[in-house]
Amino acid sequence: MKRKITMAALILLFIILQSTLCQEIAIASVKPNLLIILIVSFGLMRGRRSGMMIGFFCGLLADLFFESIIGFNALIYLWVGYLSGYFYRIFYDDDIKTPLFLISVSDLAYGIIHYCFRFLMRGRVQFFTYLGRIILPEVFYTLILTILCYRILYTINQRLSLSDNRGVDYFV
């Protein structure tokens, strides 16, 4: 129960930070994607199911706050969480190289999918312009914040894991 409350609070905190702080620290209207950091981090640390659930709820809230189409981000973030959860078994939690790589790939894929469904379908075919001015700077900006945020998320996950194990040992 403690884990669920903490995860709900983290999702709400990251949605609020995405809608407020990221708007203020945008450089040339490029904002970091904090939700990708949260989804991939917990997908790596907790597995496919957890990554998928966090991705779905982050995406649903992002759709409610930012988009006019409900379910678009929820579906993309759900897949990002699910696919990042595949690396759960081969991932060392304290190593930051894997999260950096997966977050950059996930943010790049998110940007390309977003471009395809939001711009390409409407006949705007300047992909390399969009890639160079929006997608790649967002990936770089997100990676910088990953270095700052990942250790905090790692510590939160470790404390939740300790409290989960303590709860099981308590009854034995």
C-alpha positions as CSV (number, residue, x, y, z in Angstrom):
1,M,0.0,0.0,0.0
2,K,2.9,2.3,0.8
3,R,4.4,1.7,-2.6
4,K,1.1,2.5,-4.4
5,I,0.7,5.8,-2.5
6,T,4.3,6.8,-3.1
7,M,4.0,6.0,-6.8
8,A,0.8,8.0,-7.1
9,A,2.5,10.9,-5.4
10,L,5.5,10.6,-7.7
11,I,3.3,10.6,-10.8
12,L,1.4,13.6,-9.6
13,L,4.6,15.4,-8.7
14,F,6.2,14.7,-12.1
15,I,3.0,15.8,-13.9
16,I,3.0,19.0,-11.9
17,L,6.7,19.6,-12.6
18,Q,6.2,18.8,-16.3
19,S,3.4,21.4,-16.5
20,T,5.0,24.1,-14.4
21,L,8.7,24.0,-13.9
22,C,9.5,22.5,-17.4
23,Q,7.5,25.4,-19.0
24,E,9.7,27.9,-17.1
25,I,13.1,26.2,-17.9
26,A,12.3,25.7,-21.6
27,I,15.1,26.7,-23.9
28,A,13.9,27.8,-27.4
29,S,10.5,26.2,-26.6
30,V,12.2,22.8,-26.0
31,K,11.2,21.2,-22.7
32,P,12.6,18.1,-21.0
33,N,10.4,15.1,-20.7
34,L,10.3,14.3,-17.0
35,L,7.6,11.6,-17.5
36,I,10.0,9.5,-19.7
37,I,12.6,9.7,-16.9
38,L,10.0,8.4,-14.3
39,I,8.6,5.7,-16.5
40,V,11.9,4.2,-17.8
41,S,13.5,4.4,-14.4
42,F,10.8,2.5,-12.6
43,G,10.4,0.1,-15.6
44,L,14.1,-0.7,-15.2
45,M,14.0,-1.0,-11.4
46,R,10.6,-2.8,-11.0
47,G,9.9,-4.6,-14.2
48,R,7.4,-4.7,-17.1
49,R,4.2,-4.6,-15.1
50,S,5.2,-1.7,-13.0
51,G,6.7,0.3,-15.9
52,M,3.5,-0.4,-17.9
53,M,1.2,0.8,-15.1
54,I,3.3,3.9,-14.4
55,G,3.5,4.7,-18.1
56,F,-0.3,4.3,-18.6
57,F,-1.2,6.6,-15.6
58,C,1.5,9.2,-16.6
59,G,0.2,9.2,-20.1
60,L,-3.4,9.4,-19.1
61,L,-2.7,12.4,-16.9
62,A,-0.5,14.0,-19.6
63,D,-3.4,13.6,-22.0
64,L,-5.8,15.2,-19.6
65,F,-3.5,18.1,-18.9
66,F,-1.7,18.8,-22.2
67,E,-3.4,17.1,-25.2
68,S,-6.8,17.2,-26.9
69,I,-6.7,13.5,-27.8
70,I,-7.3,11.3,-24.7
71,G,-5.2,8.1,-24.8
72,F,-2.4,9.1,-27.3
73,N,0.3,9.6,-24.7
74,A,-1.2,6.9,-22.5
75,L,-0.6,4.3,-25.2
76,I,2.9,5.6,-26.0
77,Y,4.0,5.8,-22.4
78,L,2.5,2.4,-21.7
79,W,4.7,0.8,-24.4
80,V,7.7,2.8,-23.2
81,G,7.2,1.4,-19.7
82,Y,6.6,-2.1,-20.9
83,L,9.6,-2.2,-23.2
84,S,11.9,-0.7,-20.6
85,G,10.8,-3.3,-18.1
86,Y,12.4,-6.0,-20.4
87,F,15.8,-4.8,-19.1
88,Y,14.8,-5.4,-15.5
89,R,16.6,-8.7,-15.2
90,I,19.9,-7.6,-16.8
91,F,20.1,-4.2,-15.3
92,Y,22.2,-3.1,-12.3
93,D,20.3,-0.4,-10.4
94,D,23.3,1.7,-9.4
95,D,24.7,1.9,-13.0
96,I,23.5,5.0,-14.8
97,K,24.6,4.1,-18.3
98,T,21.6,1.8,-19.0
99,P,19.0,4.3,-17.9
100,L,20.7,7.1,-19.9
101,F,20.7,5.0,-23.0
102,L,17.1,3.7,-22.6
103,I,15.8,7.2,-21.7
104,S,17.4,8.7,-24.8
105,V,16.1,5.9,-27.0
106,S,12.6,6.2,-25.5
107,D,12.5,10.0,-25.8
108,L,13.7,9.8,-29.4
109,A,11.1,7.2,-30.2
110,Y,8.4,9.3,-28.4
111,G,9.4,12.3,-30.5
112,I,9.4,10.4,-33.8
113,I,6.0,8.8,-33.0
114,H,4.6,12.2,-31.9
115,Y,5.9,13.8,-35.1
116,C,4.3,11.0,-37.3
117,F,0.9,11.2,-35.8
118,R,0.7,15.0,-35.1
119,F,2.5,16.5,-38.1
120,L,3.2,14.0,-40.8
121,M,-0.4,12.9,-41.1
122,R,-1.3,16.6,-41.7
123,G,1.2,16.9,-44.6
124,R,4.0,18.6,-42.8
125,V,7.0,16.6,-44.1
126,Q,9.9,18.6,-42.7
127,F,11.1,15.7,-40.6
128,F,14.8,16.6,-40.4
129,T,13.9,20.2,-39.3
130,Y,11.7,18.8,-36.6
131,L,14.3,16.3,-35.6
132,G,17.1,18.9,-35.4
133,R,15.1,21.7,-33.7
134,I,12.7,19.8,-31.4
135,I,13.5,16.0,-30.9
136,L,17.3,16.0,-30.5
137,P,17.4,19.0,-28.2
138,E,14.6,17.5,-26.1
139,V,16.5,14.2,-25.8
140,F,19.7,16.1,-24.8
141,Y,17.8,18.2,-22.2
142,T,16.1,15.1,-20.8
143,L,19.4,13.3,-20.5
144,I,20.8,16.2,-18.4
145,L,17.9,16.0,-16.1
146,T,18.2,12.2,-15.9
147,I,21.6,12.6,-14.3
148,L,20.0,14.7,-11.6
149,C,16.7,12.8,-11.1
150,Y,17.8,9.2,-11.5
151,R,19.7,9.0,-8.2
152,I,16.7,10.4,-6.3
153,L,14.3,7.9,-7.9
154,Y,16.8,5.1,-7.2
155,T,16.9,6.1,-3.5
156,I,13.1,6.2,-3.3
157,N,12.9,2.7,-4.9
158,Q,15.5,1.3,-2.5
159,R,13.7,2.7,0.5
160,L,10.4,1.3,-0.8
161,S,12.0,-2.1,-1.4
162,L,13.4,-2.1,2.2
163,S,10.0,-1.3,3.7
164,D,8.4,-4.0,1.5
165,N,11.0,-6.6,2.7
166,R,10.7,-5.4,6.3
167,G,6.9,-5.9,6.1
168,V,7.3,-9.5,4.9
169,D,10.0,-10.3,7.5
170,Y,7.9,-8.8,10.3
171,F,5.3,-11.5,10.1
172,V,7.8,-14.4,9.8
